[in-house]
C-alpha cells in the first residue's frame, strides 16, 4: 500500500494569441497549461515541488512539453510559468501538522 508520493495538478491555463498549432495549423486554439507537482501523504498535499509547462491544442489535442515547443512559444510558457501562483491547498498537509502540534503543545501546557 502506497501512503506517500507525488501528483500533478493544473494551476493555470492561458490562451496563446497570434499562434497556430504546429501539427494541425489551427489558429487561435493553442493554450499554455502550467501544472505543479506536489508531495502528498495519504493523498493530502504536503508541499509543492516544481512547475511544469505544456502547450495544448484545443482542436487536435496535441500536447507538447517545454522542450518540444518552438522558441517563441517557450518564451511565452516561461512568462506564464513565472506569473502562475501556487494554490494554498497544496500546503494543507503542513497546515494540518502545524495545528496538531499547536494543539498538542497547548494541551500539554495546560495539563501540567
Biopython code that builds the backbone (N, CA, C, O; Angstrom):
import numpy as np
from Bio.PDB.StructureBuilder import StructureBuilder

atoms = [
    (1, "UNK", "N", (0.836, -1.174, 0.000)),
    (1, "UNK", "CA", (0.000, 0.000, 0.000)),
    (1, "UNK", "C", (0.890, 1.250, 0.000)),
    (1, "UNK", "O", (1.786, 1.384, 0.833)),
    (2, "UNK", "N", (0.636, 2.139, -0.924)),
    (2, "UNK", "CA", (1.413, 3.370, -1.044)),
    (2, "UNK", "C", (0.738, 4.454, -0.218)),
    (2, "UNK", "O", (-0.439, 4.750, -0.421)),
    (3, "UNK", "N", (1.483, 5.049, 0.715)),
    (3, "UNK", "CA", (0.903, 6.099, 1.556)),
    (3, "UNK", "C", (1.484, 7.478, 1.242)),
    (3, "UNK", "O", (1.016, 8.476, 1.789)),
    (4, "UNK", "N", (2.488, 7.551, 0.380)),
    (4, "UNK", "CA", (3.050, 8.837, 0.008)),
    (4, "UNK", "C", (3.473, 8.794, -1.451)),
    (4, "UNK", "O", (3.597, 7.722, -2.044)),
    (5, "UNK", "N", (3.688, 9.947, -2.009)),
    (5, "UNK", "CA", (4.112, 10.041, -3.407)),
    (5, "UNK", "C", (3.973, 11.468, -3.892)),
    (5, "UNK", "O", (3.958, 12.408, -3.097)),
    (6, "UNK", "N", (3.872, 11.627, -5.211)),
    (6, "UNK", "CA", (3.674, 12.961, -5.760)),
    (6, "UNK", "C", (2.630, 12.898, -6.852)),
    (6, "UNK", "O", (2.437, 11.870, -7.502)),
    (7, "UNK", "N", (1.964, 14.020, -7.035)),
    (7, "UNK", "CA", (0.931, 14.155, -8.048)),
    (7, "UNK", "C", (1.125, 15.478, -8.759)),
    (7, "UNK", "O", (1.905, 16.326, -8.326)),
    (8, "UNK", "N", (0.410, 15.642, -9.847)),
    (8, "UNK", "CA", (0.494, 16.853, -10.640)),
    (8, "UNK", "C", (-0.895, 17.459, -10.741)),
    (8, "UNK", "O", (-1.867, 16.758, -11.019)),
    (9, "UNK", "N", (-0.986, 18.771, -10.515)),
    (9, "UNK", "CA", (-2.273, 19.465, -10.576)),
    (9, "UNK", "C", (-2.162, 20.692, -11.466)),
    (9, "UNK", "O", (-1.144, 21.384, -11.465)),
    (10, "UNK", "N", (-3.217, 20.954, -12.226)),
    (10, "UNK", "CA", (-3.253, 22.125, -13.094)),
    (10, "UNK", "C", (-3.474, 23.362, -12.236)),
    (10, "UNK", "O", (-4.412, 23.403, -11.439)),
    (11, "UNK", "N", (-2.610, 24.385, -12.390)),
    (11, "UNK", "CA", (-2.772, 25.608, -11.603)),
    (11, "UNK", "C", (-3.107, 26.820, -12.475)),
    (11, "UNK", "O", (-3.593, 27.829, -11.965)),
    (12, "UNK", "N", (-2.851, 26.730, -13.793)),
    (12, "UNK", "CA", (-3.156, 27.859, -14.663)),
    (12, "UNK", "C", (-3.229, 27.375, -16.104)),
    (12, "UNK", "O", (-2.492, 26.474, -16.504)),
    (13, "UNK", "N", (-4.116, 27.974, -16.874)),
    (13, "UNK", "CA", (-4.182, 27.718, -18.315)),
    (13, "UNK", "C", (-4.497, 29.045, -18.991)),
    (13, "UNK", "O", (-5.422, 29.754, -18.593)),
    (14, "UNK", "N", (-3.717, 29.372, -20.018)),
    (14, "UNK", "CA", (-3.842, 30.653, -20.716)),
    (14, "UNK", "C", (-3.916, 30.417, -22.216)),
    (14, "UNK", "O", (-3.173, 29.588, -22.740)),
    (15, "UNK", "N", (-4.800, 31.130, -22.924)),
    (15, "UNK", "CA", (-4.788, 31.044, -24.386)),
    (15, "UNK", "C", (-3.581, 31.789, -24.951)),
    (15, "UNK", "O", (-3.128, 32.782, -24.383)),
    (16, "UNK", "N", (-3.073, 31.300, -26.066)),
    (16, "UNK", "CA", (-1.942, 31.929, -26.735)),
    (16, "UNK", "C", (-2.471, 32.630, -27.980)),
    (16, "UNK", "O", (-3.003, 31.983, -28.882)),
    (17, "UNK", "N", (-2.329, 33.933, -28.029)),
    (17, "UNK", "CA", (-2.791, 34.710, -29.182)),
    (17, "UNK", "C", (-1.729, 34.741, -30.269)),
    (17, "UNK", "O", (-0.534, 34.643, -29.992)),
    (18, "UNK", "N", (-2.179, 34.879, -31.503)),
    (18, "UNK", "CA", (-1.294, 35.013, -32.669)),
    (18, "UNK", "C", (-0.344, 33.836, -32.826)),
    (18, "UNK", "O", (0.827, 34.015, -33.163)),
    (19, "UNK", "N", (-0.842, 32.653, -32.586)),
    (19, "UNK", "CA", (-0.006, 31.462, -32.752)),
    (19, "UNK", "C", (-0.898, 30.315, -33.221)),
    (19, "UNK", "O", (-2.065, 30.233, -32.838)),
    (20, "UNK", "N", (-0.353, 29.442, -34.038)),
    (20, "UNK", "CA", (-1.125, 28.296, -34.518)),
    (20, "UNK", "C", (-0.452, 27.005, -34.082)),
    (20, "UNK", "O", (0.731, 26.983, -33.740)),
    (21, "UNK", "N", (-1.225, 25.940, -34.103)),
    (21, "UNK", "CA", (-0.710, 24.614, -33.738)),
    (21, "UNK", "C", (0.271, 24.152, -34.813)),
    (21, "UNK", "O", (0.009, 24.313, -36.005)),
    (22, "UNK", "N", (1.385, 23.587, -34.400)),
    (22, "UNK", "CA", (2.395, 23.130, -35.355)),
    (22, "UNK", "C", (1.983, 21.839, -36.052)),
    (22, "UNK", "O", (2.595, 21.466, -37.053)),
    (23, "UNK", "N", (0.962, 21.147, -35.549)),
    (23, "UNK", "CA", (0.524, 19.887, -36.146)),
    (23, "UNK", "C", (-0.657, 20.091, -37.104)),
    (23, "UNK", "O", (-0.608, 19.655, -38.255)),
    (24, "UNK", "N", (-1.722, 20.757, -36.623)),
    (24, "UNK", "CA", (-2.921, 20.899, -37.446)),
    (24, "UNK", "C", (-3.092, 22.307, -38.034)),
    (24, "UNK", "O", (-4.021, 22.541, -38.808)),
    (25, "UNK", "N", (-2.215, 23.234, -37.678)),
    (25, "UNK", "CA", (-2.226, 24.624, -38.164)),
    (25, "UNK", "C", (-3.514, 25.380, -37.853)),
    (25, "UNK", "O", (-3.858, 26.325, -38.563)),
    (26, "UNK", "N", (-4.219, 24.985, -36.820)),
    (26, "UNK", "CA", (-5.428, 25.696, -36.409)),
    (26, "UNK", "C", (-5.026, 26.963, -35.666)),
    (26, "UNK", "O", (-4.200, 26.918, -34.754)),
    (27, "UNK", "N", (-5.604, 28.084, -36.054)),
    (27, "UNK", "CA", (-5.294, 29.373, -35.443)),
    (27, "UNK", "C", (-6.111, 29.571, -34.163)),
    (27, "UNK", "O", (-7.236, 29.083, -34.049)),
    (28, "UNK", "N", (-5.538, 30.282, -33.222)),
    (28, "UNK", "CA", (-6.222, 30.750, -32.007)),
    (28, "UNK", "C", (-6.831, 29.633, -31.149)),
    (28, "UNK", "O", (-7.795, 29.888, -30.427)),
    (29, "UNK", "N", (-6.314, 28.435, -31.204)),
    (29, "UNK", "CA", (-6.816, 27.331, -30.371)),
    (29, "UNK", "C", (-5.701, 26.722, -29.535)),
    (29, "UNK", "O", (-5.820, 25.590, -29.068)),
    (30, "UNK", "N", (-4.615, 27.470, -29.343)),
    (30, "UNK", "CA", (-3.468, 26.968, -28.603)),
    (30, "UNK", "C", (-3.480, 27.536, -27.185)),
    (30, "UNK", "O", (-3.741, 28.723, -26.987)),
    (31, "UNK", "N", (-3.199, 26.687, -26.207)),
    (31, "UNK", "CA", (-3.202, 27.072, -24.799)),
    (31, "UNK", "C", (-1.883, 26.658, -24.165)),
    (31, "UNK", "O", (-1.265, 25.674, -24.570)),
    (32, "UNK", "N", (-1.465, 27.421, -23.169)),
    (32, "UNK", "CA", (-0.319, 27.022, -22.344)),
    (32, "UNK", "C", (-0.863, 26.692, -20.962)),
    (32, "UNK", "O", (-1.536, 27.501, -20.323)),
    (33, "UNK", "N", (-0.550, 25.487, -20.527)),
    (33, "UNK", "CA", (-1.018, 25.000, -19.235)),
    (33, "UNK", "C", (0.168, 24.870, -18.294)),
    (33, "UNK", "O", (1.207, 24.321, -18.658)),
    (34, "UNK", "N", (0.000, 25.386, -17.066)),
    (34, "UNK", "CA", (1.034, 25.283, -16.047)),
    (34, "UNK", "C", (0.540, 24.321, -14.973)),
    (34, "UNK", "O", (-0.523, 24.526, -14.386)),
    (35, "UNK", "N", (1.308, 23.287, -14.725)),
    (35, "UNK", "CA", (0.991, 22.299, -13.692)),
    (35, "UNK", "C", (2.016, 22.403, -12.576)),
    (35, "UNK", "O", (3.145, 22.843, -12.792)),
    (36, "UNK", "N", (1.613, 21.994, -11.387)),
    (36, "UNK", "CA", (2.522, 21.999, -10.238)),
    (36, "UNK", "C", (2.567, 20.595, -9.659)),
    (36, "UNK", "O", (1.520, 20.017, -9.371)),
    (37, "UNK", "N", (3.750, 20.040, -9.483)),
    (37, "UNK", "CA", (3.913, 18.765, -8.799)),
    (37, "UNK", "C", (3.942, 19.021, -7.307)),
    (37, "UNK", "O", (4.509, 20.014, -6.852)),
    (38, "UNK", "N", (3.331, 18.128, -6.545)),
    (38, "UNK", "CA", (3.340, 18.280, -5.097)),
    (38, "UNK", "C", (3.477, 16.923, -4.427)),
    (38, "UNK", "O", (3.055, 15.896, -4.959)),
    (39, "UNK", "N", (4.078, 16.948, -3.249)),
    (39, "UNK", "CA", (4.250, 15.757, -2.431)),
    (39, "UNK", "C", (2.989, 15.555, -1.609)),
    (39, "UNK", "O", (2.442, 16.511, -1.060)),
    (40, "UNK", "N", (2.522, 14.303, -1.522)),
    (40, "UNK", "CA", (1.337, 14.023, -0.709)),
    (40, "UNK", "C", (1.587, 12.838, 0.214)),
    (40, "UNK", "O", (2.386, 11.950, -0.082)),
    (41, "UNK", "N", (0.887, 12.852, 1.332)),
    (41, "UNK", "CA", (0.872, 11.730, 2.267)),
    (41, "UNK", "C", (-0.591, 11.388, 2.491)),
    (41, "UNK", "O", (-1.376, 12.248, 2.890)),
    (42, "UNK", "N", (-0.962, 10.142, 2.238)),
    (42, "UNK", "CA", (-2.358, 9.710, 2.272)),
    (42, "UNK", "C", (-3.226, 10.639, 1.422)),
    (42, "UNK", "O", (-4.334, 10.987, 1.831)),
    (43, "UNK", "N", (-2.746, 11.039, 0.266)),
    (43, "UNK", "CA", (-3.426, 11.883, -0.714)),
    (43, "UNK", "C", (-3.751, 13.275, -0.191)),
    (43, "UNK", "O", (-4.578, 13.978, -0.772)),
    (44, "UNK", "N", (-3.107, 13.679, 0.901)),
    (44, "UNK", "CA", (-3.220, 15.042, 1.417)),
    (44, "UNK", "C", (-1.967, 15.785, 0.963)),
    (44, "UNK", "O", (-0.861, 15.381, 1.322)),
    (45, "UNK", "N", (-2.106, 16.860, 0.183)),
    (45, "UNK", "CA", (-0.927, 17.586, -0.287)),
    (45, "UNK", "C", (-0.134, 18.172, 0.881)),
    (45, "UNK", "O", (-0.706, 18.800, 1.771)),
    (46, "UNK", "N", (1.174, 17.965, 0.874)),
    (46, "UNK", "CA", (2.026, 18.466, 1.949)),
    (46, "UNK", "C", (2.722, 19.749, 1.511)),
    (46, "UNK", "O", (2.602, 20.772, 2.184)),
    (47, "UNK", "N", (3.445, 19.712, 0.397)),
    (47, "UNK", "CA", (4.057, 20.933, -0.134)),
    (47, "UNK", "C", (4.356, 20.755, -1.617)),
    (47, "UNK", "O", (4.578, 19.639, -2.088)),
    (48, "UNK", "N", (4.359, 21.876, -2.351)),
    (48, "UNK", "CA", (4.621, 21.817, -3.785)),
    (48, "UNK", "C", (6.096, 21.611, -4.087)),
    (48, "UNK", "O", (6.969, 22.028, -3.326)),
    (49, "UNK", "N", (6.357, 20.956, -5.221)),
    (49, "UNK", "CA", (7.734, 20.683, -5.617)),
    (49, "UNK", "C", (8.204, 21.626, -6.723)),
    (49, "UNK", "O", (9.048, 22.487, -6.472)),
    (50, "UNK", "N", (7.684, 21.485, -7.926)),
    (50, "UNK", "CA", (8.098, 22.365, -9.024)),
    (50, "UNK", "C", (6.987, 22.454, -10.058)),
    (50, "UNK", "O", (6.022, 21.691, -10.030)),
    (51, "UNK", "N", (7.150, 23.421, -10.986)),
    (51, "UNK", "CA", (6.153, 23.675, -12.026)),
    (51, "UNK", "C", (6.597, 23.074, -13.350)),
    (51, "UNK", "O", (7.789, 22.981, -13.644)),
    (52, "UNK", "N", (5.600, 22.665, -14.147)),
    (52, "UNK", "CA", (5.830, 22.162, -15.499)),
    (52, "UNK", "C", (4.901, 22.921, -16.444)),
    (52, "UNK", "O", (3.788, 23.285, -16.064)),
    (53, "UNK", "N", (5.353, 23.158, -17.663)),
    (53, "UNK", "CA", (4.510, 23.830, -18.648)),
    (53, "UNK", "C", (4.300, 22.931, -19.863)),
    (53, "UNK", "O", (5.183, 22.168, -20.254)),
    (54, "UNK", "N", (3.117, 23.042, -20.442)),
    (54, "UNK", "CA", (2.737, 22.304, -21.643)),
    (54, "UNK", "C", (2.004, 23.244, -22.584)),
    (54, "UNK", "O", (1.339, 24.177, -22.133)),
    (55, "UNK", "N", (2.116, 23.012, -23.876)),
    (55, "UNK", "CA", (1.232, 23.685, -24.820)),
    (55, "UNK", "C", (0.241, 22.637, -25.308)),
    (55, "UNK", "O", (0.608, 21.501, -25.607)),
    (56, "UNK", "N", (-1.019, 23.042, -25.380)),
    (56, "UNK", "CA", (-2.091, 22.116, -25.749)),
    (56, "UNK", "C", (-2.932, 22.756, -26.844)),
    (56, "UNK", "O", (-3.364, 23.901, -26.712)),
    (57, "UNK", "N", (-3.163, 22.024, -27.919)),
    (57, "UNK", "CA", (-4.035, 22.491, -28.991)),
    (57, "UNK", "C", (-5.476, 22.116, -28.643)),
    (57, "UNK", "O", (-5.757, 20.960, -28.328)),
    (58, "UNK", "N", (-6.373, 23.073, -28.699)),
    (58, "UNK", "CA", (-7.772, 22.819, -28.398)),
    (58, "UNK", "C", (-8.493, 22.071, -29.504)),
    (58, "UNK", "O", (-9.600, 21.576, -29.290)),
    (59, "UNK", "N", (-7.889, 21.980, -30.682)),
    (59, "UNK", "CA", (-8.522, 21.301, -31.808)),
    (59, "UNK", "C", (-8.084, 19.847, -31.923)),
    (59, "UNK", "O", (-8.914, 18.938, -31.889)),
    (60, "UNK", "N", (-6.769, 19.628, -32.060)),
    (60, "UNK", "CA", (-6.275, 18.256, -32.261)),
    (60, "UNK", "C", (-5.780, 17.605, -30.977)),
    (60, "UNK", "O", (-5.411, 16.431, -30.982)),
    (61, "UNK", "N", (-5.767, 18.359, -29.868)),
    (61, "UNK", "CA", (-5.354, 17.869, -28.540)),
    (61, "UNK", "C", (-3.872, 17.491, -28.468)),
    (61, "UNK", "O", (-3.476, 16.710, -27.603)),
    (62, "UNK", "N", (-3.054, 18.038, -29.366)),
    (62, "UNK", "CA", (-1.612, 17.803, -29.311)),
    (62, "UNK", "C", (-1.053, 18.479, -28.060)),
    (62, "UNK", "O", (-1.324, 19.651, -27.801)),
    (63, "UNK", "N", (-0.280, 17.735, -27.300)),
    (63, "UNK", "CA", (0.331, 18.248, -26.073)),
    (63, "UNK", "C", (1.844, 18.186, -26.233)),
    (63, "UNK", "O", (2.412, 17.135, -26.527)),
    (64, "UNK", "N", (2.495, 19.355, -26.029)),
    (64, "UNK", "CA", (3.946, 19.411, -26.142)),
    (64, "UNK", "C", (4.541, 19.914, -24.836)),
    (64, "UNK", "O", (4.025, 20.852, -24.229)),
    (65, "UNK", "N", (5.632, 19.281, -24.407)),
    (65, "UNK", "CA", (6.353, 19.770, -23.236)),
    (65, "UNK", "C", (7.173, 20.989, -23.645)),
    (65, "UNK", "O", (7.255, 21.317, -24.829)),
    (66, "UNK", "N", (7.768, 21.647, -22.684)),
    (66, "UNK", "CA", (8.518, 22.870, -22.971)),
    (66, "UNK", "C", (9.666, 22.615, -23.941)),
    (66, "UNK", "O", (9.946, 23.462, -24.789)),
    (67, "UNK", "N", (10.331, 21.480, -23.839)),
    (67, "UNK", "CA", (11.463, 21.185, -24.718)),
    (67, "UNK", "C", (11.030, 20.937, -26.165)),
    (67, "UNK", "O", (11.851, 21.057, -27.075)),
    (68, "UNK", "N", (9.764, 20.596, -26.397)),
    (68, "UNK", "CA", (9.256, 20.330, -27.740)),
    (68, "UNK", "C", (8.675, 21.574, -28.409)),
    (68, "UNK", "O", (8.407, 21.554, -29.611)),
    (69, "UNK", "N", (8.476, 22.649, -27.659)),
    (69, "UNK", "CA", (7.857, 23.861, -28.191)),
    (69, "UNK", "C", (8.847, 24.654, -29.032)),
    (69, "UNK", "O", (10.054, 24.572, -28.809)),
    (70, "UNK", "N", (8.343, 25.429, -30.005)),
    (70, "UNK", "CA", (9.217, 26.362, -30.720)),
    (70, "UNK", "C", (9.704, 27.466, -29.771)),
    (70, "UNK", "O", (9.060, 27.724, -28.755)),
    (71, "UNK", "N", (10.825, 28.116, -30.086)),
    (71, "UNK", "CA", (11.413, 29.104, -29.162)),
    (71, "UNK", "C", (10.479, 30.241, -28.739)),
    (71, "UNK", "O", (10.500, 30.639, -27.575)),
    (72, "UNK", "N", (9.658, 30.776, -29.656)),
    (72, "UNK", "CA", (8.766, 31.870, -29.274)),
    (72, "UNK", "C", (7.700, 31.410, -28.292)),
    (72, "UNK", "O", (7.299, 32.164, -27.405)),
    (73, "UNK", "N", (7.244, 30.181, -28.451)),
    (73, "UNK", "CA", (6.253, 29.628, -27.520)),
    (73, "UNK", "C", (6.909, 29.293, -26.175)),
    (73, "UNK", "O", (6.261, 29.394, -25.134)),
    (74, "UNK", "N", (8.170, 28.900, -26.187)),
    (74, "UNK", "CA", (8.899, 28.644, -24.936)),
    (74, "UNK", "C", (9.002, 29.915, -24.096)),
    (74, "UNK", "O", (8.880, 29.865, -22.872)),
    (75, "UNK", "N", (9.227, 31.057, -24.757)),
    (75, "UNK", "CA", (9.289, 32.327, -24.027)),
    (75, "UNK", "C", (7.951, 32.662, -23.367)),
    (75, "UNK", "O", (7.908, 33.115, -22.224)),
    (76, "UNK", "N", (6.858, 32.431, -24.105)),
    (76, "UNK", "CA", (5.529, 32.684, -23.528)),
    (76, "UNK", "C", (5.252, 31.722, -22.376)),
    (76, "UNK", "O", (4.674, 32.111, -21.361)),
    (77, "UNK", "N", (5.664, 30.468, -22.537)),
    (77, "UNK", "CA", (5.462, 29.481, -21.475)),
    (77, "UNK", "C", (6.242, 29.863, -20.224)),
    (77, "UNK", "O", (5.748, 29.705, -19.108)),
    (78, "UNK", "N", (7.451, 30.360, -20.408)),
    (78, "UNK", "CA", (8.263, 30.787, -19.259)),
    (78, "UNK", "C", (7.605, 31.958, -18.545)),
    (78, "UNK", "O", (7.601, 32.019, -17.316)),
    (79, "UNK", "N", (7.049, 32.884, -19.314)),
    (79, "UNK", "CA", (6.359, 34.040, -18.728)),
    (79, "UNK", "C", (5.125, 33.603, -17.933)),
    (79, "UNK", "O", (4.907, 34.070, -16.815)),
    (80, "UNK", "N", (4.318, 32.706, -18.511)),
    (80, "UNK", "CA", (3.136, 32.201, -17.805)),
    (80, "UNK", "C", (3.516, 31.425, -16.557)),
    (80, "UNK", "O", (2.838, 31.503, -15.533)),
    (81, "UNK", "N", (4.603, 30.677, -16.651)),
    (81, "UNK", "CA", (5.070, 29.885, -15.510)),
    (81, "UNK", "C", (5.468, 30.781, -14.349)),
    (81, "UNK", "O", (5.171, 30.472, -13.195)),
    (82, "UNK", "N", (6.139, 31.891, -14.644)),
    (82, "UNK", "CA", (6.572, 32.808, -13.598)),
    (82, "UNK", "C", (5.410, 33.535, -12.941)),
    (82, "UNK", "O", (5.476, 33.855, -11.754)),
    (83, "UNK", "N", (4.350, 33.802, -13.690)),
    (83, "UNK", "CA", (3.213, 34.543, -13.132)),
    (83, "UNK", "C", (2.170, 33.639, -12.490)),
    (83, "UNK", "O", (1.258, 34.134, -11.828)),
    (84, "UNK", "N", (2.282, 32.326, -12.669)),
    (84, "UNK", "CA", (1.317, 31.393, -12.074)),
    (84, "UNK", "C", (1.610, 31.209, -10.595)),
    (84, "UNK", "O", (2.740, 30.909, -10.208)),
    (85, "UNK", "N", (0.605, 31.389, -9.788)),
    (85, "UNK", "CA", (0.773, 31.287, -8.336)),
    (85, "UNK", "C", (0.360, 29.900, -7.846)),
    (85, "UNK", "O", (-0.523, 29.256, -8.413)),
    (86, "UNK", "N", (1.016, 29.466, -6.789)),
    (86, "UNK", "CA", (0.709, 28.176, -6.184)),
    (86, "UNK", "C", (-0.536, 28.300, -5.325)),
    (86, "UNK", "O", (-0.611, 29.202, -4.492)),
    (87, "UNK", "N", (-1.529, 27.412, -5.503)),
    (87, "UNK", "CA", (-2.737, 27.480, -4.674)),
    (87, "UNK", "C", (-2.438, 27.106, -3.212)),
    (87, "UNK", "O", (-1.538, 26.312, -2.937)),
    (88, "UNK", "N", (-3.193, 27.681, -2.299)),
    (88, "UNK", "CA", (-2.956, 27.476, -0.871)),
    (88, "UNK", "C", (-3.171, 26.020, -0.459)),
    (88, "UNK", "O", (-2.520, 25.544, 0.471)),
    (89, "UNK", "N", (-4.069, 25.309, -1.133)),
    (89, "UNK", "CA", (-4.393, 23.948, -0.698)),
    (89, "UNK", "C", (-3.218, 22.985, -0.865)),
    (89, "UNK", "O", (-3.237, 21.897, -0.289)),
    (90, "UNK", "N", (-2.197, 23.357, -1.638)),
    (90, "UNK", "CA", (-1.026, 22.489, -1.776)),
    (90, "UNK", "C", (-0.179, 22.464, -0.509)),
    (90, "UNK", "O", (0.727, 21.640, -0.381)),
    (91, "UNK", "N", (-0.470, 23.365, 0.429)),
    (91, "UNK", "CA", (0.210, 23.391, 1.725)),
    (91, "UNK", "C", (-0.686, 22.845, 2.836)),
    (91, "UNK", "O", (-0.349, 22.990, 4.011)),
    (92, "UNK", "N", (-1.812, 22.226, 2.501)),
    (92, "UNK", "CA", (-2.778, 21.813, 3.519)),
    (92, "UNK", "C", (-2.200, 20.783, 4.495)),
    (92, "UNK", "O", (-2.572, 20.786, 5.668)),
    (93, "UNK", "N", (-1.310, 19.913, 4.048)),
    (93, "UNK", "CA", (-0.682, 18.952, 4.960)),
    (93, "UNK", "C", (0.163, 19.651, 6.007)),
    (93, "UNK", "O", (0.134, 19.278, 7.179)),
    (94, "UNK", "N", (0.922, 20.671, 5.593)),
    (94, "UNK", "CA", (1.725, 21.434, 6.551)),
    (94, "UNK", "C", (0.832, 22.199, 7.525)),
    (94, "UNK", "O", (1.157, 22.315, 8.707)),
    (95, "UNK", "N", (-0.280, 22.715, 7.036)),
    (95, "UNK", "CA", (-1.217, 23.444, 7.901)),
    (95, "UNK", "C", (-1.808, 22.504, 8.947)),
    (95, "UNK", "O", (-1.901, 22.862, 10.121)),
    (96, "UNK", "N", (-2.205, 21.310, 8.529)),
    (96, "UNK", "CA", (-2.779, 20.328, 9.459)),
    (96, "UNK", "C", (-1.756, 19.927, 10.517)),
    (96, "UNK", "O", (-2.080, 19.868, 11.703)),
    (97, "UNK", "N", (-0.530, 19.652, 10.094)),
    (97, "UNK", "CA", (0.524, 19.257, 11.044)),
    (97, "UNK", "C", (0.804, 20.391, 12.029)),
    (97, "UNK", "O", (0.999, 20.138, 13.218)),
    (98, "UNK", "N", (0.828, 21.623, 11.554)),
    (98, "UNK", "CA", (1.066, 22.774, 12.437)),
    (98, "UNK", "C", (-0.024, 22.897, 13.489)),
    (98, "UNK", "O", (0.267, 23.097, 14.668)),
    (99, "UNK", "N", (-1.283, 22.777, 13.066)),
    (99, "UNK", "CA", (-2.381, 22.860, 14.026)),
    (99, "UNK", "C", (-2.352, 21.708, 15.028)),
    (99, "UNK", "O", (-2.642, 21.912, 16.207)),
    (100, "UNK", "N", (-2.006, 20.501, 14.579)),
    (100, "UNK", "CA", (-1.903, 19.368, 15.501)),
    (100, "UNK", "C", (-0.792, 19.581, 16.523)),
    (100, "UNK", "O", (-0.964, 19.264, 17.700)),
    (101, "UNK", "N", (0.338, 20.113, 16.084)),
    (101, "UNK", "CA", (1.441, 20.367, 17.016)),
    (101, "UNK", "C", (1.064, 21.464, 18.011)),
    (101, "UNK", "O", (1.367, 21.348, 19.199)),
    (102, "UNK", "N", (0.410, 22.524, 17.543)),
    (102, "UNK", "CA", (-0.044, 23.591, 18.445)),
    (102, "UNK", "C", (-1.052, 23.063, 19.464)),
    (102, "UNK", "O", (-1.005, 23.426, 20.639)),
    (103, "UNK", "N", (-1.966, 22.201, 19.004)),
    (103, "UNK", "CA", (-2.953, 21.609, 19.904)),
    (103, "UNK", "C", (-2.278, 20.739, 20.957)),
    (103, "UNK", "O", (-2.612, 20.821, 22.139)),
    (104, "UNK", "N", (-1.323, 19.898, 20.530)),
    (104, "UNK", "CA", (-0.641, 19.015, 21.485)),
    (104, "UNK", "C", (0.205, 19.843, 22.465)),
    (104, "UNK", "O", (0.259, 19.516, 23.651)),
    (105, "UNK", "N", (0.852, 20.889, 21.998)),
    (105, "UNK", "CA", (1.652, 21.744, 22.862)),
    (105, "UNK", "C", (0.779, 22.478, 23.867)),
    (105, "UNK", "O", (1.115, 22.553, 25.049)),
    (106, "UNK", "N", (-0.336, 23.018, 23.403)),
    (106, "UNK", "CA", (-1.212, 23.756, 24.322)),
    (106, "UNK", "C", (-1.883, 22.824, 25.328)),
    (106, "UNK", "O", (-2.048, 23.198, 26.489)),
    (107, "UNK", "N", (-2.272, 21.622, 24.910)),
    (107, "UNK", "CA", (-2.894, 20.687, 25.865)),
    (107, "UNK", "C", (-1.861, 20.201, 26.884)),
    (107, "UNK", "O", (-2.209, 20.011, 28.049)),
    (108, "UNK", "N", (-0.606, 19.994, 26.485)),
    (108, "UNK", "CA", (0.427, 19.587, 27.425)),
    (108, "UNK", "C", (0.756, 20.731, 28.394)),
    (108, "UNK", "O", (1.060, 20.480, 29.560)),
    (109, "UNK", "N", (0.700, 21.946, 27.935)),
    (109, "UNK", "CA", (0.999, 23.102, 28.744)),
    (109, "UNK", "C", (-0.095, 23.331, 29.800)),
    (109, "UNK", "O", (0.203, 23.658, 30.949)),
    (110, "UNK", "N", (-1.353, 23.157, 29.403)),
    (110, "UNK", "CA", (-2.458, 23.394, 30.324)),
    (110, "UNK", "C", (-2.700, 22.226, 31.272)),
    (110, "UNK", "O", (-3.296, 22.415, 32.333)),
    (111, "UNK", "N", (-2.250, 21.020, 30.914)),
    (111, "UNK", "CA", (-2.452, 19.844, 31.778)),
    (111, "UNK", "C", (-1.367, 19.709, 32.829)),
    (111, "UNK", "O", (-1.517, 18.890, 33.736)),
    (112, "UNK", "N", (-0.274, 20.474, 32.756)),
    (112, "UNK", "CA", (0.769, 20.351, 33.762)),
    (112, "UNK", "C", (0.617, 21.326, 34.890)),
    (112, "UNK", "O", (1.431, 21.334, 35.813)),
]
sb = StructureBuilder()
sb.init_structure("model")
sb.init_model(0)
sb.init_chain("A")
sb.init_seg("    ")
for serial, (resi, resn, name, xyz) in enumerate(atoms, 1):
    if name == "N":
        sb.init_residue(resn, " ", resi, " ")
    sb.init_atom(name, np.array(xyz, "f"), 0.0, 1.0, " ", f" {name:<3s}", serial, name[0])
structure = sb.get_structure()
